[in-house]
Amino acid sequence: MTENGTEMRTDYAELLSRAKRILHGLRKLGLQPQDKVIFQFQQNENFIPVFWACILGGYISVPVGVAASYDDTNADTLKLYNIWEMLDRPIIVTDVSLEQEIRKLELVWGVEGIEIASAESLHTYEEAIELHESNEQDFVLFLFTSGSTGMPKCVRHHNHSIVARTMATAQMHNFDQEEVLLNWMPLEHVGGLVMFHILGVYLGCRQVLPRVEAFMAKPLDWLSWMDTYQVTLTWAPNFAFSLINDLKEEMEQRSWDLSSVKHILNGEKRLSPKRPSNSYACSINIICVQIACSLHSGCPKLHPASFFSRLTEG
């Protein structure tokens, strides 16, 4: 789903085909297994096939949030520069609409020859035939901390850690192919990518992936998406519940059929049931009351969770 709410539908067969085409393109650029690929994507429809192309080719995906501006040195471009240098200046893959913006970084950083490719150009190749034969200890994903206290720290994930976490989650909660998963958080976030998108691919279930900007513009659309797509699984960090709580009067004037929802995961800070006045707890209660009215049988399970990605390293 694009920022303005336009739907773009695809299936897993098409995703695999796109990933194989992009893999062929990356190989044409000379990439070898375990090379790093920095992501700079505004569009989920490019992020996702490039990520799976990296998986199929044995490359290490390095998702980094896009900068508000590439015209000067700011927190975003400084973080990107530090990551780029730390990883020995790997290729940056982006949307074609951002390619020229990112090329401005040669002047900002005072360097020449930043290797940049667009997902659209990589997709012009035929499907790759041979896929990389990975092993459990191959690294597949590097996630970086915000770097707010200095140099960003790299959290390295390999095949085994991600597969084990995904399979355990599905087994623990009895998730299956019939789920409908909703995630509007950025895919460079561990929750958006590892905890939800990869889980959805493992299950082979339907996924609804709006942009975070769409939620920020209209927070109650989160509930509308649950209703429209009959979502069974969703999640959000604490700030989302706070935004919902700020709209509780509007919420009380509207209605949604949320009877399909059975699992809401909450991330970040722990919520204390002993503090009912807490705005987060209040908003969660409002959501659960709304769902209970649809179900006539009580609230879905709300699962607090920590997104300290570094705990899953190695």
Contacts in CASP RR format, 6 or more apart in sequence:
PFRMAT RR
TARGET T0000
AUTHOR 0000-0000-0000
METHOD contacts of the structure
MODEL  1
MTENGTEMRTDYAELLSRAKRILHGLRKLGLQPQDKVIFQFQQNENFIPV
FWACILGGYISVPVGVAASYDDTNADTLKLYNIWEMLDRPIIVTDVSLEQ
EIRKLELVWGVEGIEIASAESLHTYEEAIELHESNEQDFVLFLFTSGSTG
MPKCVRHHNHSIVARTMATAQMHNFDQEEVLLNWMPLEHVGGLVMFHILG
VYLGCRQVLPRVEAFMAKPLDWLSWMDTYQVTLTWAPNFAFSLINDLKEE
MEQRSWDLSSVKHILNGEKRLSPKRPSNSYACSINIICVQIACSLHSGCP
KLHPASFFSRLTEG
1 7 0 8 1.000
1 8 0 8 1.000
1 44 0 8 1.000
1 208 0 8 1.000
1 209 0 8 1.000
1 210 0 8 1.000
1 211 0 8 1.000
1 214 0 8 1.000
2 8 0 8 1.000
2 43 0 8 1.000
2 211 0 8 1.000
3 211 0 8 1.000
3 213 0 8 1.000
3 214 0 8 1.000
4 214 0 8 1.000
5 210 0 8 1.000
5 214 0 8 1.000
8 45 0 8 1.000
10 45 0 8 1.000
12 201 0 8 1.000
12 204 0 8 1.000
15 48 0 8 1.000
15 49 0 8 1.000
15 52 0 8 1.000
16 52 0 8 1.000
17 127 0 8 1.000
18 49 0 8 1.000
18 53 0 8 1.000
18 123 0 8 1.000
19 49 0 8 1.000
19 50 0 8 1.000
19 52 0 8 1.000
19 53 0 8 1.000
19 55 0 8 1.000
19 56 0 8 1.000
20 53 0 8 1.000
20 56 0 8 1.000
20 127 0 8 1.000
20 128 0 8 1.000
20 131 0 8 1.000
21 53 0 8 1.000
21 122 0 8 1.000
21 123 0 8 1.000
21 124 0 8 1.000
21 125 0 8 1.000
21 126 0 8 1.000
21 127 0 8 1.000
21 128 0 8 1.000
22 49 0 8 1.000
22 50 0 8 1.000
22 53 0 8 1.000
22 119 0 8 1.000
22 122 0 8 1.000
22 123 0 8 1.000
22 125 0 8 1.000
23 53 0 8 1.000
23 56 0 8 1.000
23 57 0 8 1.000
23 128 0 8 1.000
23 131 0 8 1.000
24 122 0 8 1.000
24 125 0 8 1.000
24 126 0 8 1.000
24 127 0 8 1.000
24 128 0 8 1.000
25 122 0 8 1.000
25 125 0 8 1.000
26 37 0 8 1.000
26 53 0 8 1.000
26 54 0 8 1.000
26 57 0 8 1.000
26 59 0 8 1.000
26 117 0 8 1.000
26 122 0 8 1.000
27 57 0 8 1.000
27 128 0 8 1.000
28 125 0 8 1.000
29 91 0 8 1.000
29 115 0 8 1.000
29 117 0 8 1.000
31 37 0 8 1.000
31 59 0 8 1.000
31 91 0 8 1.000
33 57 0 8 1.000
33 58 0 8 1.000
33 59 0 8 1.000
33 132 0 8 1.000
33 134 0 8 1.000
33 138 0 8 1.000
34 58 0 8 1.000
34 59 0 8 1.000
34 60 0 8 1.000
34 138 0 8 1.000
34 139 0 8 1.000
35 59 0 8 1.000
35 60 0 8 1.000
35 90 0 8 1.000
35 91 0 8 1.000
36 59 0 8 1.000
36 60 0 8 1.000
36 62 0 8 1.000
36 87 0 8 1.000
36 88 0 8 1.000
36 90 0 8 1.000
36 91 0 8 1.000
36 142 0 8 1.000
37 50 0 8 1.000
37 54 0 8 1.000
37 59 0 8 1.000
37 60 0 8 1.000
37 61 0 8 1.000
37 62 0 8 1.000
37 90 0 8 1.000
37 91 0 8 1.000
37 93 0 8 1.000
38 62 0 8 1.000
38 64 0 8 1.000
38 80 0 8 1.000
38 83 0 8 1.000
38 84 0 8 1.000
38 87 0 8 1.000
38 90 0 8 1.000
38 91 0 8 1.000
38 92 0 8 1.000
38 93 0 8 1.000
39 47 0 8 1.000
39 50 0 8 1.000
39 51 0 8 1.000
39 61 0 8 1.000
39 62 0 8 1.000
39 63 0 8 1.000
39 64 0 8 1.000
39 65 0 8 1.000
39 92 0 8 1.000
39 93 0 8 1.000
39 94 0 8 1.000
39 188 0 8 1.000
40 64 0 8 1.000
40 65 0 8 1.000
40 66 0 8 1.000
40 80 0 8 1.000
40 92 0 8 1.000
40 93 0 8 1.000
40 94 0 8 1.000
40 95 0 8 1.000
40 98 0 8 1.000
40 102 0 8 1.000
41 47 0 8 1.000
41 50 0 8 1.000
41 63 0 8 1.000
41 66 0 8 1.000
41 93 0 8 1.000
41 94 0 8 1.000
41 95 0 8 1.000
41 98 0 8 1.000
41 119 0 8 1.000
41 187 0 8 1.000
42 66 0 8 1.000
42 95 0 8 1.000
42 97 0 8 1.000
42 98 0 8 1.000
43 95 0 8 1.000
43 97 0 8 1.000
44 187 0 8 1.000
44 209 0 8 1.000
44 211 0 8 1.000
46 94 0 8 1.000
46 95 0 8 1.000
46 119 0 8 1.000
46 120 0 8 1.000
47 63 0 8 1.000
47 187 0 8 1.000
48 187 0 8 1.000
48 197 0 8 1.000
48 209 0 8 1.000
49 119 0 8 1.000
49 123 0 8 1.000
50 61 0 8 1.000
50 93 0 8 1.000
50 119 0 8 1.000
50 122 0 8 1.000
51 61 0 8 1.000
51 63 0 8 1.000
51 187 0 8 1.000
51 193 0 8 1.000
52 201 0 8 1.000
53 59 0 8 1.000
53 122 0 8 1.000
54 60 0 8 1.000
54 61 0 8 1.000
54 140 0 8 1.000
55 61 0 8 1.000
55 134 0 8 1.000
55 140 0 8 1.000
56 128 0 8 1.000
56 131 0 8 1.000
56 132 0 8 1.000
57 128 0 8 1.000
57 131 0 8 1.000
57 132 0 8 1.000
58 132 0 8 1.000
58 134 0 8 1.000
58 138 0 8 1.000
58 140 0 8 1.000
60 139 0 8 1.000
60 140 0 8 1.000
60 141 0 8 1.000
60 142 0 8 1.000
61 140 0 8 1.000
61 141 0 8 1.000
61 142 0 8 1.000
62 83 0 8 1.000
62 87 0 8 1.000
62 90 0 8 1.000
62 141 0 8 1.000
62 142 0 8 1.000
62 144 0 8 1.000
63 141 0 8 1.000
63 143 0 8 1.000
63 187 0 8 1.000
63 188 0 8 1.000
63 193 0 8 1.000
64 79 0 8 1.000
64 80 0 8 1.000
64 83 0 8 1.000
64 144 0 8 1.000
64 188 0 8 1.000
65 76 0 8 1.000
65 186 0 8 1.000
65 188 0 8 1.000
66 76 0 8 1.000
66 98 0 8 1.000
67 74 0 8 1.000
67 76 0 8 1.000
67 77 0 8 1.000
67 80 0 8 1.000
68 74 0 8 1.000
68 76 0 8 1.000
69 76 0 8 1.000
69 77 0 8 1.000
70 77 0 8 1.000
70 101 0 8 1.000
70 102 0 8 1.000
70 104 0 8 1.000
70 105 0 8 1.000
70 108 0 8 1.000
71 104 0 8 1.000
71 108 0 8 1.000
72 108 0 8 1.000
73 108 0 8 1.000
77 105 0 8 1.000
77 108 0 8 1.000
77 109 0 8 1.000
79 144 0 8 1.000
79 146 0 8 1.000
79 147 0 8 1.000
79 152 0 8 1.000
80 105 0 8 1.000
81 105 0 8 1.000
81 109 0 8 1.000
82 151 0 8 1.000
82 152 0 8 1.000
83 144 0 8 1.000
83 152 0 8 1.000
83 154 0 8 1.000
84 90 0 8 1.000
84 92 0 8 1.000
84 114 0 8 1.000
86 151 0 8 1.000
86 152 0 8 1.000
86 154 0 8 1.000
87 142 0 8 1.000
89 114 0 8 1.000
89 115 0 8 1.000
90 115 0 8 1.000
91 115 0 8 1.000
91 116 0 8 1.000
91 117 0 8 1.000
92 102 0 8 1.000
92 114 0 8 1.000
92 115 0 8 1.000
92 116 0 8 1.000
92 117 0 8 1.000
93 116 0 8 1.000
93 117 0 8 1.000
93 118 0 8 1.000
93 119 0 8 1.000
93 122 0 8 1.000
94 102 0 8 1.000
94 116 0 8 1.000
94 117 0 8 1.000
94 118 0 8 1.000
94 119 0 8 1.000
95 118 0 8 1.000
95 119 0 8 1.000
95 120 0 8 1.000
96 118 0 8 1.000
96 119 0 8 1.000
96 120 0 8 1.000
96 121 0 8 1.000
99 116 0 8 1.000
99 118 0 8 1.000
102 114 0 8 1.000
102 116 0 8 1.000
103 114 0 8 1.000
103 116 0 8 1.000
105 111 0 8 1.000
105 114 0 8 1.000
106 112 0 8 1.000
106 113 0 8 1.000
106 114 0 8 1.000
134 140 0 8 1.000
134 159 0 8 1.000
135 159 0 8 1.000
136 158 0 8 1.000
136 159 0 8 1.000
136 160 0 8 1.000
137 158 0 8 1.000
137 159 0 8 1.000
137 160 0 8 1.000
138 158 0 8 1.000
138 159 0 8 1.000
139 156 0 8 1.000
139 157 0 8 1.000
139 158 0 8 1.000
140 157 0 8 1.000
140 158 0 8 1.000
140 159 0 8 1.000
140 162 0 8 1.000
141 156 0 8 1.000
141 157 0 8 1.000
141 162 0 8 1.000
141 193 0 8 1.000
141 194 0 8 1.000
142 154 0 8 1.000
142 155 0 8 1.000
142 156 0 8 1.000
142 157 0 8 1.000
143 154 0 8 1.000
143 155 0 8 1.000
143 157 0 8 1.000
143 188 0 8 1.000
143 190 0 8 1.000
143 309 0 8 1.000
144 152 0 8 1.000
144 153 0 8 1.000
144 154 0 8 1.000
144 155 0 8 1.000
145 152 0 8 1.000
145 153 0 8 1.000
145 155 0 8 1.000
145 310 0 8 1.000
146 152 0 8 1.000
147 153 0 8 1.000
153 310 0 8 1.000
155 190 0 8 1.000
155 309 0 8 1.000
155 310 0 8 1.000
155 312 0 8 1.000
155 313 0 8 1.000
156 313 0 8 1.000
156 314 0 8 1.000
157 194 0 8 1.000
157 309 0 8 1.000
157 312 0 8 1.000
157 313 0 8 1.000
157 314 0 8 1.000
158 314 0 8 1.000
160 314 0 8 1.000
161 312 0 8 1.000
161 313 0 8 1.000
161 314 0 8 1.000
162 194 0 8 1.000
162 198 0 8 1.000
165 194 0 8 1.000
165 312 0 8 1.000
166 194 0 8 1.000
166 198 0 8 1.000
166 199 0 8 1.000
166 202 0 8 1.000
167 202 0 8 1.000
169 175 0 8 1.000
169 195 0 8 1.000
169 199 0 8 1.000
170 176 0 8 1.000
170 199 0 8 1.000
170 202 0 8 1.000
170 203 0 8 1.000
173 263 0 8 1.000
175 199 0 8 1.000
175 203 0 8 1.000
175 205 0 8 1.000
175 233 0 8 1.000
175 263 0 8 1.000
176 203 0 8 1.000
176 205 0 8 1.000
177 203 0 8 1.000
177 204 0 8 1.000
177 205 0 8 1.000
178 205 0 8 1.000
178 232 0 8 1.000
179 200 0 8 1.000
179 203 0 8 1.000
179 205 0 8 1.000
179 206 0 8 1.000
179 232 0 8 1.000
179 233 0 8 1.000
180 205 0 8 1.000
180 206 0 8 1.000
180 207 0 8 1.000
180 208 0 8 1.000
180 229 0 8 1.000
180 230 0 8 1.000
180 231 0 8 1.000
180 232 0 8 1.000
180 233 0 8 1.000
180 260 0 8 1.000
181 196 0 8 1.000
181 199 0 8 1.000
181 200 0 8 1.000
181 203 0 8 1.000
181 205 0 8 1.000
181 206 0 8 1.000
181 207 0 8 1.000
181 208 0 8 1.000
181 231 0 8 1.000
181 232 0 8 1.000
181 233 0 8 1.000
181 234 0 8 1.000
182 207 0 8 1.000
182 208 0 8 1.000
182 210 0 8 1.000
182 222 0 8 1.000
182 225 0 8 1.000
182 226 0 8 1.000
182 229 0 8 1.000
182 231 0 8 1.000
182 233 0 8 1.000
182 234 0 8 1.000
183 191 0 8 1.000
183 192 0 8 1.000
183 196 0 8 1.000
183 197 0 8 1.000
183 207 0 8 1.000
183 208 0 8 1.000
183 209 0 8 1.000
183 234 0 8 1.000
183 235 0 8 1.000
184 209 0 8 1.000
184 210 0 8 1.000
184 211 0 8 1.000
184 212 0 8 1.000
184 214 0 8 1.000
184 215 0 8 1.000
184 222 0 8 1.000
184 225 0 8 1.000
184 236 0 8 1.000
185 191 0 8 1.000
185 192 0 8 1.000
185 196 0 8 1.000
185 212 0 8 1.000
185 235 0 8 1.000
185 236 0 8 1.000
185 237 0 8 1.000
186 192 0 8 1.000
186 212 0 8 1.000
187 193 0 8 1.000
187 197 0 8 1.000
187 209 0 8 1.000
189 307 0 8 1.000
190 307 0 8 1.000
190 309 0 8 1.000
191 235 0 8 1.000
191 307 0 8 1.000
192 235 0 8 1.000
194 309 0 8 1.000
195 235 0 8 1.000
195 265 0 8 1.000
195 305 0 8 1.000
195 307 0 8 1.000
196 207 0 8 1.000
196 233 0 8 1.000
196 235 0 8 1.000
197 207 0 8 1.000
197 209 0 8 1.000
200 207 0 8 1.000
206 229 0 8 1.000
208 225 0 8 1.000
208 229 0 8 1.000
208 231 0 8 1.000
210 221 0 8 1.000
210 225 0 8 1.000
214 221 0 8 1.000
215 221 0 8 1.000
215 222 0 8 1.000
215 240 0 8 1.000
216 243 0 8 1.000
219 240 0 8 1.000
219 243 0 8 1.000
219 244 0 8 1.000
219 246 0 8 1.000
219 247 0 8 1.000
220 244 0 8 1.000
220 247 0 8 1.000
220 250 0 8 1.000
220 251 0 8 1.000
220 254 0 8 1.000
222 234 0 8 1.000
222 236 0 8 1.000
222 240 0 8 1.000
222 244 0 8 1.000
223 244 0 8 1.000
223 251 0 8 1.000
223 256 0 8 1.000
223 258 0 8 1.000
223 287 0 8 1.000
223 290 0 8 1.000
224 256 0 8 1.000
225 231 0 8 1.000
226 234 0 8 1.000
226 256 0 8 1.000
226 258 0 8 1.000
226 260 0 8 1.000
226 261 0 8 1.000
227 256 0 8 1.000
227 257 0 8 1.000
227 258 0 8 1.000
230 260 0 8 1.000
231 260 0 8 1.000
231 261 0 8 1.000
232 260 0 8 1.000
232 261 0 8 1.000
232 262 0 8 1.000
232 263 0 8 1.000
233 261 0 8 1.000
233 262 0 8 1.000
233 263 0 8 1.000
233 265 0 8 1.000
234 261 0 8 1.000
234 263 0 8 1.000
234 264 0 8 1.000
234 265 0 8 1.000
235 264 0 8 1.000
235 265 0 8 1.000
235 266 0 8 1.000
235 267 0 8 1.000
235 305 0 8 1.000
236 264 0 8 1.000
236 265 0 8 1.000
236 266 0 8 1.000
236 267 0 8 1.000
237 266 0 8 1.000
237 267 0 8 1.000
237 268 0 8 1.000
237 307 0 8 1.000
238 266 0 8 1.000
238 267 0 8 1.000
238 268 0 8 1.000
238 269 0 8 1.000
238 271 0 8 1.000
238 280 0 8 1.000
239 268 0 8 1.000
241 266 0 8 1.000
241 279 0 8 1.000
241 280 0 8 1.000
241 283 0 8 1.000
241 284 0 8 1.000
241 287 0 8 1.000
242 279 0 8 1.000
242 280 0 8 1.000
242 283 0 8 1.000
244 251 0 8 1.000
244 283 0 8 1.000
244 286 0 8 1.000
244 287 0 8 1.000
245 279 0 8 1.000
245 280 0 8 1.000
245 282 0 8 1.000
245 283 0 8 1.000
245 286 0 8 1.000
248 282 0 8 1.000
248 283 0 8 1.000
248 286 0 8 1.000
251 286 0 8 1.000
251 290 0 8 1.000
255 290 0 8 1.000
256 290 0 8 1.000
256 294 0 8 1.000
257 294 0 8 1.000
258 290 0 8 1.000
258 291 0 8 1.000
258 294 0 8 1.000
258 295 0 8 1.000
259 291 0 8 1.000
259 294 0 8 1.000
259 295 0 8 1.000
261 291 0 8 1.000
261 300 0 8 1.000
262 300 0 8 1.000
262 301 0 8 1.000
263 300 0 8 1.000
263 301 0 8 1.000
263 303 0 8 1.000
264 284 0 8 1.000
264 287 0 8 1.000
264 300 0 8 1.000
264 301 0 8 1.000
264 302 0 8 1.000
264 303 0 8 1.000
265 302 0 8 1.000
265 303 0 8 1.000
265 305 0 8 1.000
266 284 0 8 1.000
266 302 0 8 1.000
266 303 0 8 1.000
266 304 0 8 1.000
266 305 0 8 1.000
267 304 0 8 1.000
267 305 0 8 1.000
267 306 0 8 1.000
267 307 0 8 1.000
268 306 0 8 1.000
268 307 0 8 1.000
270 304 0 8 1.000
271 278 0 8 1.000
271 280 0 8 1.000
271 281 0 8 1.000
271 284 0 8 1.000
271 304 0 8 1.000
272 278 0 8 1.000
272 281 0 8 1.000
273 281 0 8 1.000
275 281 0 8 1.000
276 282 0 8 1.000
276 285 0 8 1.000
284 302 0 8 1.000
288 298 0 8 1.000
288 299 0 8 1.000
288 300 0 8 1.000
288 302 0 8 1.000
289 299 0 8 1.000
291 298 0 8 1.000
291 299 0 8 1.000
291 300 0 8 1.000
292 298 0 8 1.000
292 299 0 8 1.000
END
